[in-house]
Amino acid sequence: MKHRFISLALTIAALLLGSHLAVAADTPAPAPQAAASKAKASTKTTKSTVAAKPKAAAKVKLVDINSASAAELTKLPGITEADAAKIIAGRPYGSKAWLVTHKVLTEDKYPAISQLIIAKQPNKDAAKNAALYKKK
């Protein structure tokens, strides 16, 4: 009888533990940032805590290699006036990677400016843009 009671107690403990783990698995854990914001919410909000919030990163204006002036291009890191002249002479570009594939810029200069430039397409119609590039 004693053995039966221990077996029953262990079975009940296992079932309770299993159900607790199943509920815990279904409940998402709060992110550390969310826990920190809950802690802040419980305290009084003052001007200093409002000012302490991180600001969004400033948006960088991208330079369009298909329409930028020589002055705008020379503001890019590592771009000389000669490089700017080559970029302007080789327009239009299908993508910013064409600067390297068409040997307008060296592979050394491209990584420094790749996140700062774009190559906007002159037409919304892809067929018209393709016709522009075939003329090159």
Secondary structure in CASP SS format (residue, H / E / C, confidence):
PFRMAT SS
TARGET T0000
AUTHOR 0000-0000-0000
METHOD secondary structure of the structure
MODEL  1
M C 1.00
K H 1.00
H H 1.00
R H 1.00
F H 1.00
I H 1.00
S H 1.00
L H 1.00
A H 1.00
L H 1.00
T H 1.00
I H 1.00
A H 1.00
A H 1.00
L H 1.00
L H 1.00
L H 1.00
G H 1.00
S H 1.00
H H 1.00
L H 1.00
A H 1.00
V H 1.00
A H 1.00
A H 1.00
D H 1.00
T C 1.00
P C 1.00
A C 1.00
P C 1.00
A C 1.00
P H 1.00
Q H 1.00
A H 1.00
A H 1.00
A H 1.00
S H 1.00
K H 1.00
A H 1.00
K H 1.00
A H 1.00
S H 1.00
T C 1.00
K C 1.00
T C 1.00
T C 1.00
K H 1.00
S H 1.00
T H 1.00
V H 1.00
A H 1.00
A C 1.00
K C 1.00
P C 1.00
K C 1.00
A C 1.00
A C 1.00
A C 1.00
K C 1.00
V C 1.00
K C 1.00
L C 1.00
V E 1.00
D E 1.00
I C 1.00
N C 1.00
S C 1.00
A C 1.00
S C 1.00
A H 1.00
A H 1.00
E H 1.00
L H 1.00
T H 1.00
K C 1.00
L C 1.00
P C 1.00
G C 1.00
I C 1.00
T C 1.00
E H 1.00
A H 1.00
D H 1.00
A H 1.00
A H 1.00
K H 1.00
I H 1.00
I H 1.00
A H 1.00
G C 1.00
R C 1.00
P C 1.00
Y C 1.00
G C 1.00
S C 1.00
K C 1.00
A C 1.00
W H 1.00
L H 1.00
V H 1.00
T H 1.00
H C 1.00
K C 1.00
V C 1.00
L C 1.00
T C 1.00
E C 1.00
D C 1.00
K C 1.00
Y H 1.00
P H 1.00
A H 1.00
I H 1.00
S C 1.00
Q C 1.00
L C 1.00
I E 1.00
I E 1.00
A C 1.00
K C 1.00
Q C 1.00
P C 1.00
N C 1.00
K C 1.00
D C 1.00
A H 1.00
A H 1.00
K H 1.00
N H 1.00
A H 1.00
A H 1.00
L H 1.00
Y H 1.00
K H 1.00
K C 1.00
K C 1.00
END
